[in-house]
Amino acid sequence: MAVSTTPSQLKSPFQYGHRFSIYRRSRYVALLLVFLICTSLYAGLKWQIEPELEPQPEPESEPEPEQEPEPEETLEPIYHIDPGINLTTNTQTALVLGKMRRDNVEWVLELGEELNYTSIIYSMESLPEKSAFIPHTLRGHESAAYLSYIIDFYDRLPAYSIFIHPDKDQWHNDLFGSPTSEVLSNLRLAAVDSMGYVNLRCKADPGCPISMHPLDPTPIDIENKDVRAYMGEIYMELFQVQLKDVPRDVGGVCCGQFVVSRERIRQRPKSDYMRMIKWANETTTTHNFGVGWVFEKLWHQIFGMDAIYCPRFEQCRCDVYGWCGPLASGETLTPVGSH
């Protein structure tokens, strides 16, 4: 049986499309609302995290605050040696050293006052410190200061010149502990009168019995172009001798702290020391450290000792510091200069 349908029950395609269109618009509206809500939430969150800064007016330029002037030091830089400084008449003993800006040498000044020594301090900086002497070169570490002192004061040297490092404590101080002040407080200058040159260290190692072979460098030294490979040439240059006069072996107690008498320094003409510092300044054979190493190995020869100079430890201790025994063997030594 056929079912009758009234016109009101029939749905035209337009009616179905209209309903679909409404549905589609509603969906778009909902999506738009969700998008707006999310955008609003994000903007609020971003504002909380990164609040927008209002542009600030450019500050007016102000003059830089004036810096407080540095406290004035007692002495101005000594760029040239004051002819009034005559160590021969002003003092019996000079403490000679080179220092970097970071080095604290108050202990040297205090020791000088205590022992009535004059401190001669060279600034080893390209921009020299105030109240310090200026070396003839900056190459070679302390050797530059030592040689500069000898050249500058050659004609007005004190009786004794003590060459030391700037640090108060030195590992190579083998007696009386590491402070150099303790070493110098026990020093017998009578030993310097007798021998002309004494090392402040008595232990033979390192440096003794042999520290280098000027005429026989090792293949490794030659391959690496180490300064040892050129020691024969360097020796001839520094001492102005021929190859036959270069010693085959050189040995001496380390480590660049020693005392020399005025007479022993003057055994060499001033021109010798000037030639040595000229080599230090101009050599291309080695670098700054190598220059210092060369002089550390040769100081004892520069000041008149044998190529191999390795005193017996017990005798050195007795001569230089008066510590003469009795030894474990029962022997009591006699220091030089005691008669």
C-alpha positions as a printed NumPy array, in Angstrom:
array([[  0.   ,   0.   ,   0.   ],
       [  1.347,   3.314,  -0.957],
       [  2.139,   5.752,   1.747],
       [  0.882,   9.179,   1.159],
       [  3.063,  12.079,   1.927],
       [  1.875,  15.541,   2.547],
       [  3.7  ,  18.465,   1.102],
       [  4.73 ,  19.586,   4.567],
       [  6.592,  16.337,   5.129],
       [  8.619,  16.641,   1.946],
       [ 12.119,  18.218,   2.251],
       [ 13.428,  20.068,  -0.721],
       [ 17.117,  19.967,  -1.601],
       [ 17.284,  23.629,  -0.671],
       [ 16.036,  22.86 ,   2.821],
       [ 18.687,  20.195,   3.299],
       [ 21.367,  22.533,   1.937],
       [ 20.197,  25.327,   4.163],
       [ 20.516,  23.156,   7.248],
       [ 24.012,  22.061,   6.151],
       [ 25.035,  25.65 ,   5.539],
       [ 23.89 ,  26.664,   8.999],
       [ 25.801,  23.754,  10.478],
       [ 28.916,  24.687,   8.551],
       [ 28.732,  28.328,   9.614],
       [ 28.268,  27.306,  13.224],
       [ 31.346,  25.14 ,  12.998],
       [ 33.415,  27.987,  11.537],
       [ 32.169,  30.333,  14.236],
       [ 33.145,  27.817,  16.917],
       [ 36.616,  27.402,  15.422],
       [ 37.003,  31.165,  15.242],
       [ 36.013,  31.521,  18.881],
       [ 38.519,  28.845,  19.903],
       [ 41.225,  30.622,  17.899],
       [ 40.423,  33.982,  19.487],
       [ 40.38 ,  32.485,  22.976],
       [ 43.768,  30.773,  22.412],
       [ 45.251,  33.953,  20.974],
       [ 44.009,  35.94 ,  23.941],
       [ 45.413,  33.438,  26.42 ],
       [ 48.794,  33.363,  24.625],
       [ 49.008,  37.14 ,  24.539],
       [ 48.256,  37.351,  28.242],
       [ 50.813,  34.69 ,  29.065],
       [ 53.449,  36.358,  26.907],
       [ 52.758,  39.671,  28.618],
       [ 53.368,  38.04 ,  31.996],
       [ 56.599,  36.415,  30.852],
       [ 57.936,  39.249,  28.73 ],
       [ 56.223,  42.451,  29.734],
       [ 56.451,  45.081,  27.086],
       [ 58.802,  47.805,  28.111],
       [ 57.847,  51.335,  27.464],
       [ 60.492,  53.178,  25.509],
       [ 62.725,  55.165,  27.806],
       [ 64.146,  58.526,  26.899],
       [ 67.85 ,  58.555,  26.099],
       [ 69.807,  59.545,  29.214],
       [ 71.673,  62.755,  28.97 ],
       [ 75.393,  62.213,  28.626],
       [ 77.155,  62.832,  31.898],
       [ 80.835,  63.492,  32.334],
       [ 82.812,  60.497,  33.607],
       [ 83.47 ,  60.652,  37.321],
       [ 86.917,  61.853,  38.146],
       [ 89.209,  59.073,  39.304],
       [ 90.986,  59.48 ,  42.556],
       [ 94.668,  60.119,  41.936],
       [ 96.998,  57.265,  42.786],
       [ 98.96 ,  57.778,  45.966],
       [102.31 ,  59.298,  45.189],
       [105.337,  57.135,  45.717],
       [108.433,  58.308,  47.475],
       [110.671,  57.985,  44.419],
       [110.166,  58.584,  40.726],
       [111.278,  55.999,  38.166],
       [115.036,  55.795,  37.907],
       [115.479,  55.711,  34.144],
       [119.11 ,  56.702,  34.417],
       [121.505,  55.899,  37.2  ],
       [121.847,  58.775,  39.619],
       [125.565,  59.627,  39.79 ],
       [125.028,  60.369,  43.458],
       [124.389,  56.688,  44.171],
       [127.869,  55.489,  45.028],
       [127.682,  52.058,  46.584],
       [131.394,  52.087,  47.366],
       [130.925,  54.815,  49.938],
       [127.242,  54.43 ,  50.824],
       [127.102,  50.753,  51.716],
       [129.196,  47.651,  52.194],
       [126.677,  45.229,  50.694],
       [124.038,  45.446,  47.959],
       [121.064,  43.155,  47.399],
       [120.542,  42.925,  43.64 ],
       [117.405,  41.546,  42.004],
       [114.963,  41.932,  39.158],
       [111.227,  41.908,  39.777],
       [107.945,  41.744,  37.928],
       [105.005,  43.905,  38.977],
       [103.354,  40.956,  40.716],
       [106.397,  40.278,  42.926],
       [106.219,  41.461,  46.525],
       [109.706,  42.505,  47.612],
       [108.848,  44.112,  50.929],
       [110.892,  41.388,  52.593],
       [113.975,  42.578,  50.675],
       [113.548,  46.154,  51.871],
       [112.963,  45.011,  55.443],
       [116.008,  42.742,  55.359],
       [118.087,  45.562,  53.924],
       [117.147,  47.798,  56.831],
       [117.839,  45.028,  59.328],
       [121.277,  44.115,  57.949],
       [122.193,  47.594,  56.669],
       [122.24 ,  46.422,  53.047],
       [121.24 ,  48.577,  50.077],
       [118.541,  47.144,  47.798],
       [119.092,  47.62 ,  44.059],
       [115.897,  46.514,  42.311],
       [115.393,  46.393,  38.55 ],
       [111.94 ,  46.419,  36.98 ],
       [111.604,  43.603,  34.439],
       [108.484,  45.105,  32.837],
       [108.158,  46.811,  29.465],
       [106.336,  49.566,  31.375],
       [108.713,  49.943,  34.335],
       [107.565,  50.418,  37.877],
       [108.304,  53.494,  39.866],
       [111.269,  53.486,  42.214],
       [113.04 ,  50.823,  40.162],
       [116.064,  50.768,  37.913],
       [115.7  ,  50.026,  34.217],
       [117.739,  47.077,  32.863],
       [119.62 ,  47.23 ,  29.574],
       [117.431,  44.414,  28.229],
       [114.423,  42.408,  29.38 ],
       [115.705,  39.149,  27.925],
       [117.144,  36.484,  30.19 ],
       [115.099,  36.896,  33.368],
       [117.3  ,  37.739,  36.381],
       [120.505,  37.641,  34.315],
       [119.424,  40.9  ,  32.633],
       [119.138,  42.592,  36.027],
       [122.43 ,  41.131,  37.288],
       [124.431,  42.229,  34.248],
       [122.741,  45.647,  34.133],
       [123.702,  46.233,  37.764],
       [127.346,  45.346,  37.132],
       [127.496,  47.674,  34.119],
       [125.65 ,  50.529,  35.836],
       [127.657,  50.403,  39.063],
       [130.959,  49.008,  37.827],
       [132.945,  52.034,  38.998],
       [131.165,  52.338,  42.356],
       [130.521,  48.794,  43.487],
       [130.12 ,  47.905,  47.151],
       [132.429,  45.381,  48.782],
       [129.836,  42.619,  48.329],
       [127.067,  42.155,  45.783],
       [124.392,  39.589,  46.652],
       [122.348,  38.46 ,  43.658],
       [118.965,  36.992,  44.583],
       [115.489,  36.173,  43.262],
       [112.494,  38.339,  44.221],
       [110.38 ,  35.658,  45.914],
       [110.946,  35.329,  49.637],
       [110.844,  31.537,  49.564],
       [112.966,  29.489,  47.158],
       [112.944,  25.718,  46.81 ],
       [116.7  ,  25.69 ,  46.179],
       [117.542,  27.244,  49.552],
       [118.841,  24.038,  51.09 ],
       [119.819,  25.315,  54.542],
       [117.755,  27.176,  57.169],
       [114.515,  26.467,  55.325],
       [113.183,  28.084,  52.177],
       [113.212,  31.817,  53.171],
       [116.124,  33.637,  51.557],
       [116.112,  36.068,  54.476],
       [117.2  ,  33.237,  56.795],
       [119.941,  32.221,  54.38 ],
       [121.342,  35.754,  54.204],
       [121.107,  36.284,  57.946],
       [123.535,  33.374,  58.412],
       [125.876,  34.238,  55.536],
       [129.617,  34.514,  56.28 ],
       [130.996,  37.339,  54.187],
       [134.475,  36.173,  55.19 ],
       [133.969,  33.31 ,  52.732],
       [133.427,  35.845,  49.962],
       [136.62 ,  37.641,  50.969],
       [138.536,  34.38 ,  50.648],
       [136.933,  32.902,  47.526],
       [135.57 ,  35.91 ,  45.635],
       [132.432,  34.003,  44.612],
       [130.106,  31.779,  46.641],
       [126.822,  30.176,  45.688],
       [124.076,  30.457,  48.304],
       [123.24 ,  26.788,  47.716],
       [125.521,  23.988,  48.896],
       [123.794,  20.847,  47.609],
       [125.488,  19.738,  44.425],
       [122.394,  18.448,  42.66 ],
       [121.217,  19.78 ,  40.237],
       [124.156,  21.085,  38.255],
       [127.01 ,  18.956,  39.546],
       [129.191,  17.242,  38.69 ],
       [128.368,  18.038,  35.039],
       [125.438,  20.018,  33.658],
       [126.388,  20.272,  29.989],
       [128.905,  19.306,  27.304],
       [129.391,  22.43 ,  25.174],
       [131.241,  20.571,  22.403],
       [129.188,  17.391,  22.424],
       [125.436,  18.075,  22.191],
       [123.087,  15.114,  21.985],
       [121.343,  14.194,  18.721],
       [118.039,  15.161,  20.352],
       [119.381,  18.625,  21.217],
       [120.555,  19.066,  17.64 ],
       [117.265,  17.838,  16.186],
       [115.211,  20.094,  18.472],
       [117.581,  23.041,  17.959],
       [117.929,  23.246,  21.737],
       [120.262,  25.906,  23.106],
       [122.6  ,  23.107,  24.244],
       [123.313,  22.367,  20.6  ],
       [124.871,  25.831,  20.233],
       [126.753,  26.086,  23.528],
       [130.177,  25.851,  21.881],
       [129.467,  28.915,  19.75 ],
       [127.789,  30.743,  22.631],
       [130.716,  30.05 ,  24.94 ],
       [133.204,  31.426,  22.4  ],
       [131.072,  34.544,  21.967],
       [130.566,  35.259,  25.667],
       [134.149,  34.584,  26.766],
       [135.901,  35.638,  23.543],
       [137.917,  32.428,  23.313],
       [138.79 ,  30.047,  20.518],
       [137.245,  26.625,  20.048],
       [140.236,  24.897,  21.645],
       [139.592,  26.846,  24.856],
       [135.967,  25.77 ,  25.229],
       [135.743,  23.233,  28.087],
       [134.369,  19.811,  27.224],
       [132.385,  19.667,  30.473],
       [130.768,  22.374,  32.575],
       [129.262,  21.878,  36.01 ],
       [128.245,  24.1  ,  38.88 ],
       [125.715,  24.315,  41.679],
       [122.405,  25.844,  40.591],
       [120.292,  28.142,  40.867],
       [121.163,  31.777,  40.203],
       [121.651,  33.113,  43.759],
       [125.211,  33.971,  44.758],
       [127.558,  36.552,  46.279],
       [130.524,  38.166,  44.524],
       [133.188,  40.498,  45.84 ],
       [133.957,  43.826,  44.216],
       [137.45 ,  42.665,  43.296],
       [136.177,  39.503,  41.629],
       [133.65 ,  41.402,  39.51 ],
       [136.392,  43.772,  38.399],
       [138.673,  40.95 ,  37.341],
       [136.788,  41.307,  34.087],
       [136.676,  44.639,  32.286],
       [133.321,  46.357,  32.033],
       [133.36 ,  45.676,  28.298],
       [133.024,  41.922,  28.977],
       [129.723,  42.41 ,  30.753],
       [128.541,  44.814,  28.069],
       [129.308,  42.206,  25.419],
       [127.403,  39.571,  27.389],
       [124.287,  41.671,  27.763],
       [124.492,  42.65 ,  24.1  ],
       [124.419,  38.954,  23.216],
       [121.452,  38.421,  25.557],
       [119.548,  41.225,  23.872],
       [120.33 ,  40.37 ,  20.259],
       [120.805,  36.607,  19.996],
       [118.481,  34.665,  17.727],
       [119.95 ,  31.336,  18.778],
       [117.565,  31.003,  21.693],
       [114.645,  32.705,  23.393],
       [114.161,  34.527,  26.69 ],
       [114.21 ,  31.393,  28.843],
       [117.211,  29.987,  26.996],
       [119.219,  33.149,  27.605],
       [118.57 ,  32.882,  31.333],
       [119.485,  29.191,  31.299],
       [122.841,  29.898,  29.638],
       [123.882,  32.427,  32.263],
       [122.699,  30.272,  35.144],
       [125.067,  27.537,  33.926],
       [127.99 ,  29.95 ,  33.516],
       [127.881,  32.406,  36.43 ],
       [130.598,  30.574,  38.342],
       [132.918,  30.773,  35.329],
       [132.03 ,  34.384,  34.61 ],
       [133.256,  35.168,  38.125],
       [136.515,  33.265,  37.889],
       [135.791,  29.739,  39.096],
       [136.767,  26.554,  37.243],
       [134.537,  25.105,  34.539],
       [133.544,  22.385,  36.993],
       [133.018,  23.99 ,  40.39 ],
       [131.319,  21.619,  42.813],
       [132.473,  22.184,  46.402],
       [132.022,  19.438,  48.948],
       [128.653,  19.96 ,  50.633],
       [129.971,  19.838,  54.209],
       [132.821,  22.233,  53.437],
       [130.494,  24.652,  51.644],
       [128.155,  24.604,  54.622],
       [131.083,  25.349,  56.902],
       [132.67 ,  28.053,  54.743],
       [129.541,  29.933,  53.744],
       [127.415,  29.535,  56.884],
       [129.792,  28.498,  59.678],
       [128.143,  25.1  ,  60.19 ],
       [131.34 ,  23.081,  60.615],
       [130.498,  20.083,  62.778],
       [131.328,  17.855,  64.379],
       [130.204,  15.702,  61.449],
       [128.87 ,  12.172,  61.796],
       [132.434,  10.969,  61.306],
       [133.579,  13.063,  64.266],
       [135.435,  15.498,  62.025],
       [135.142,  19.222,  62.645],
       [135.904,  21.408,  59.653],
       [137.624,  24.78 ,  59.573],
       [135.918,  27.571,  57.605],
       [137.858,  29.675,  55.143],
       [138.726,  33.152,  56.298],
       [138.826,  32.134,  59.944],
       [142.431,  33.226,  60.454]])
